[in-house]
Amino acid sequence: MWYRDYVLGNTAKKAMMEQAKEALSDREHEVATAYVDGQNYKEIARTLGIAPSTVRTHLRTVYRKLGVTSRTELTQTLDAQTGATSPTQRNDADLIAELSLELDEAVRRERILARVLRIISQQGHSLDAVIGAVLDHALEICEAEFGILFEYHGDLRFRAKQSRNITPIFGGWLEEQGIFAADPETGLGRVATRLTTVNITDVRGENIYQEGAPLRIATADLGQARSFVAIPIMWGDKLLGAFTVYRTRLHPFDDRTLELAQLFADQAAIAIENARSQPGGKLHIENSDIPSASDSISELPLLAILPFRAIDEDDATAPAIGRRLASSISMELASSPLFRIIDPASSFSSKVAHMTPMQTAELLGARLIVSGSIRGLPDGGYRIAPTLHEAGRPAPIWNELFTSPDSNTNALFESLLTRLCAAIGTGVERQLLDAAKARRSKSQSAMDHFLEGLELHHLHGSGGFLMARQHFETALDLDTDFARARAALAITFVREWFWNSDRLDLLDIAEKHARTAVVLAPQDPWSQTVWGVVALYNRQHDIAAASFDRAMEAAPYDSYVVSRAALGKFYSGDFEAAIELFQRAIKLDPLHADRQRGMLGHAYFHTGQHDLAIANLKVIEKPLAWELVWLACCQAIIGDAEHYTTVERYRASVQISSVRYEARARPFKDDADMRKLEAAMQNAGII
């Protein structure tokens, strides 16, 4: 029976492999063959005349069709000989010996599993003790050197909760990361997106190691792992975390070991749910409000921070302090993937200045509103009274009093940020505060100039950036290590080049400042975003894409980060992804959405959705010249006679501003996209 099943199973497996190989298209086979020959994405793309992102897409399809998870497995599959072969003949003694070993292994497995179940029943109230026992026994039965249990926090974000036998340097690295975003191609990333076990044959053999993904580099170089398996911890259809065991030698995990690892992951899920159900029990998978990968963005509560209003209208200092505190809190929360924040451009708008928190929440579409007041004290100090409101509930759900002995609000900011995070219930106060300290300026005057520059920068006309530049330069004079001010200064040179100059040296100046910002704060999403913007306009699309990806991992709900990432997707030709990101940016800054609506309309033009393009472009209050061009093109394509009027509006705007629209000046990656726009402009009578 065993022998027959072995032969039939081996034959069926080979037949399935051959069938899967036949299912590959010619292009997929070309990409797969080049990949196993050692070529990277860029080399394959250059050889076949396609984009690197297309190479990645083809490889994902190949991996799915062939059922492989690494370059090593792919090589073995493509090299497999056609047809089934019989296994080597075994004598009775060999068969008896193998069956005996299997029986011993089965008994050992059952004993260990029984011990784990006994621990769960006796110590179910102590999640840490149960998970520790599960890890210990899993390492023994899987013959692995070390293991880690990761909590899942949604959107590809994990945190190492418990570990066994990892190197101190790897443990320190994981502790420093806190909640981190895993690259989709890492083992954890694949677990989160596929909800299946991922078996990594060679940690260093996959392309993601060569590309320098931080988690994979740390696993291989700091953890000294060579092979590992990552198993999802599921409760129903919900991902609770991932269970990983590692071998420091190149020794792939076989199917039997994967079954064992899955058993331990299932026991971990039971332990977590037992802890949840215990009276007063504490569940370590924190914050049920954090969405899973399958949740909609809208399920993450939208939060708006309003300026703290001054009680005494004659106090000239209090309003500035109130705006500084509110702006700083808003920017720091937006720089975390755990918060979806309305951009200060909207929450500080004059349109909401005289509204109640409930009215503001309705206008902005926010579920949570932070507001409050600030009052000067006789001794020169200030008292802040913040409140947290939830839409539909007139009474605040949190309020507190904070006092500062003077106008220096650094300590006050830290207290406010910490207590607000605790009130919202995220459990990330310390991690967020440490990040805030790393990127904020030590000089309050520098911070004030930076915020003033940002407000001027939001004046999207051609002159606002020059006024903003003066404030950013002053901020840097006061604090030369202020990375965000350096990044903002870089953008002013990009905008000067964009609006009214053919001087390429302006982009060189922008690149110098952007590079400095990234060096000063490599984890800051704004600095990474600006580096991406400069690279984009220098037509370095791959560099831009990598920078935008890093920024989006850190701050997926920051309006500025999202809108610039959308721009990168757009000019790279991924219009569908650009549409989704522009729509997200509009929700995050609803009162200042004209520019995002313009680009959204432009993206709809390139996808052939001309009615949607027109609908977005026509609601722009003060359209720029190029937005009129896109509108006229779409109107002409669908035969709307109004396009003649739109063309005249464009020509009138050009006469006033002297800024003509040139499609060739835009950094399209694919010339075909530029030619499509030029053809539409010609059809509309613009050129």
Number of C-alpha atoms within 10 A of each C-alpha: 5 9 12 9 10 13 15 14 12 16 17 13 13 19 15 14 21 19 13 16 17 12 14 17 12 10 12 19 18 14 24 24 16 17 20 17 11 12 16 16 22 15 15 21 18 11 12 14 9 13 18 17 15 13 23 14 13 20 18 15 15 23 17 12 16 20 15 19 20 19 21 15 18 20 16 12 18 16 9 12 12 10 10 15 11 10 11 6 9 10 8 9 9 11 14 12 11 12 13 12 12 12 12 11 13 11 12 13 16 11 12 16 20 12 14 23 19 13 18 25 13 11 16 24 21 19 22 17 15 25 26 17 17 25 26 17 17 27 20 13 16 20 14 20 17 23 23 22 26 24 22 28 26 21 22 20 25 24 21 20 19 16 19 17 14 19 13 11 13 17 19 12 16 18 13 11 14 16 21 19 22 22 20 15 18 21 24 31 20 21 23 28 14 12 18 15 23 23 22 26 23 20 27 19 15 18 18 18 19 12 12 11 15 13 22 25 19 19 21 18 15 18 22 18 24 21 23 27 26 29 29 28 31 18 15 8 8 13 21 24 29 28 30 27 25 28 24 16 14 14 15 17 21 12 10 10 16 18 14 16 25 21 16 23 26 18 20 29 22 18 27 26 16 19 23 18 14 13 8 9 14 15 18 13 16 15 15 11 15 19 19 21 17 12 12 9 15 11 12 18 19 21 28 30 27 27 26 26 21 22 14 13 10 8 12 10 13 24 20 17 23 23 20 21 23 25 22 20 19 25 17 21 23 26 28 22 22 26 23 26 28 31 27 23 19 20 28 20 13 10 12 18 14 9 12 12 25 19 14 20 24 13 15 21 17 22 17 22 24 23 21 23 19 23 22 21 13 7 8 10 14 23 18 24 17 21 21 22 22 20 18 12 9 11 12 16 13 15 16 13 13 14 18 18 14 13 16 15 18 17 10 19 19 20 15 21 23 18 15 21 18 13 15 17 14 16 14 17 17 13 15 21 18 11 15 21 13 16 18 19 24 15 15 19 15 24 24 20 20 27 21 17 26 21 15 18 22 13 14 14 12 15 14 18 25 17 15 24 23 16 23 29 20 17 28 22 12 18 19 15 20 25 27 27 32 28 26 26 29 30 25 22 23 23 22 18 18 18 16 13 12 11 11 11 11 19 23 16 17 27 24 16 25 30 20 19 27 23 15 19 18 17 16 23 28 28 30 28 30 33 29 29 29 26 22 24 20 16 17 15 21 19 17 25 20 15 23 28 21 20 28 24 20 24 25 25 30 30 27 20 27 26 24 24 27 29 26 31 22 25 22 23 19 17 22 15 16 26 24 13 26 28 18 22 27 22 23 32 22 20 19 19 19 22 19 26 24 26 25 26 28 29 29 22 24 19 14 12 14 23 15 16 25 21 13 20 26 16 12 17 9 11 19 20 20 20 24 24 25 27 28 30 30 28 21 22 16 11 11 12 11 12 22 16 11 21 23 14 16 23 17 13 18 16 10 8 13 13 17 15 18 12 16 12 10 14 19 21 19 12 12 11 16 18 14 14 21 18 15 20 21 12 14 23 14 18 11
